[in-house]
């Protein structure tokens, strides 16, 4: 049993994007242009895109890039490694932003040192 019916979700997502495109075709056209430009050089594969999708917490991106990675021969073990990279990137970002929070806390003391 899956947590989500990813195949149905992916189909619904694509249909939803199509419907959105009918309401606002310039937005979808712009997104498509950006997406194609980002893939033009061909240096990044679907597994890398999946790691970014995980980091951004985008279910739509996850389902599209996971299916594409599988279609291009990615193994479950490779996907597990990709997920490990995403976890470490998110943990690293949390560490970096933790230092920012501490800095903001210290800066707040300049406004109200007794608080």
N, C-alpha and C positions, 0 to 999 in steps of 0.2 A: 504494500500500500504506500503510495506516494503522499507527501504532505500537500501537494498541489497537483492538479492535472495539468502538467506543464505543456503538453501537446495542445490541449484545448485552449489553454491560456494564450499560447503563442498564436494560434489561429484567431482568437478573439482580439488579441492585441493588433495583429496585422489588419484585421477588419476595422477596428477602432481607428487606427492611424489612417486608413483609407477614407473613413467617414470624416475624420478631422480634416483631411486633405481636401475634401469636397467643400467644406465650409471655409477653409483658409489655405488655398493651394500654395500661396507664396511661402508660408511658413514651412510646409513640407518640402517644397522645392529647395528652399534655403538649407534645411536640414540635410536633404539628400546631397546637395552640393558640398556641404561641410564634411559629411560622412565619406563621400567619394574622394575628396581632397585628402582626407586623413589616411586613406588606404592606398593612395596613388603609388607611393614608392614601393609598397608591398613588403616592407621590412618586418612588420609585426604580424603574427599569426593570430588565429582565433583564440588560442589559449591565453595569449597576452591580453587580448581584448576582454576575455572572461575575468582575468585578475582585476582589471580596471572596473569592470561591472560589479564585481563583488565589493570592491573598495567604495564604489559610489552607492551601493545598496539599491541597484536598479533591477527589479525582477524582470522587466521587459528585456533589458540588455542581457541578463543572465540566461534567459530561455533562448534567445536568438543566438548568442555566442556559444552556448553549450551545445546546441544542436549543430551549429556550423563546425565546431571543433570535432564533434563525433563524426560528422560526415567526412571530414578531412583526415580521419584515422586516429584521432587522439584516444589514448587508452584511459581507463579509470585511474590508473596509477599516475599518469601525467596530469590529469585533472586534479588529483589529490595534491600533487606538488604545486600546481598553480594556486590552489586554495591556501596552501601553506604560505606562499609568497604574499597573497592578499592579507592573510592574518598578520604576518609580520609587518607589512606596510602599515596596516591600521594600528597596530600596537606602537610602532615607531611614531606615527603621527600623534597618537595620544600622549606619548612621552614629550614630544616637541610642544604640543599645545598645553601640556601640564606646566611646562616652564613659563609659557605665556600667562597662564592663570596665576601662577605665583608672582610673576612680575606685575600683573594688574593688581593683585592683592597688596603688594608692597607700594605701588603707586597710589593706591587709595589711602594709604597711611599719610601721604603728603597733604591730602585734603582734610582728613580728620584723624590726627595721630592718636587720639584717645579712644577710638572705636575698636 
